[in-house]
């Protein structure tokens, strides 16, 4: 688990958030797996769409190798998702704590949508903004 900012007892300064790289890679792989299931896409099809070798994807998904950011970006493009869709909620900017519970729920749901559904929702929201209530 990642740690929150803590006071450094030696000089009173705030330490930056630290990550557990092993756990973060496991979480990332789990989220890629979930996105594949959500989009009903096999690892073979994902590898072809992302232009990465099938062996690279299978060793990554098996936890035998760690992902390079370049590969993660290519996978995101192939799945038509944002890289934020693959990160855990605790990795999101801390200013989201100022949102109401309902706002946070809406943002969380939005981040899980496919790219096309996000565009549809954005269009709908623009339409709502133009709607005049009586």
HELIX and SHEET records of a PDB file:
HELIX    1   1 UNK A   21  UNK A   38  1                                  18    
HELIX    2   2 UNK A   43  UNK A   50  1                                   8    
HELIX    3   3 UNK A   54  UNK A   61  1                                   8    
HELIX    4   4 UNK A   69  UNK A   79  1                                  11    
HELIX    5   5 UNK A   83  UNK A   86  5                                   4    
HELIX    6   6 UNK A   89  UNK A   91  5                                   3    
HELIX    7   7 UNK A   94  UNK A   98  5                                   5    
HELIX    8   8 UNK A  101  UNK A  112  1                                  12    
HELIX    9   9 UNK A  115  UNK A  130  1                                  16    
END                                                                             
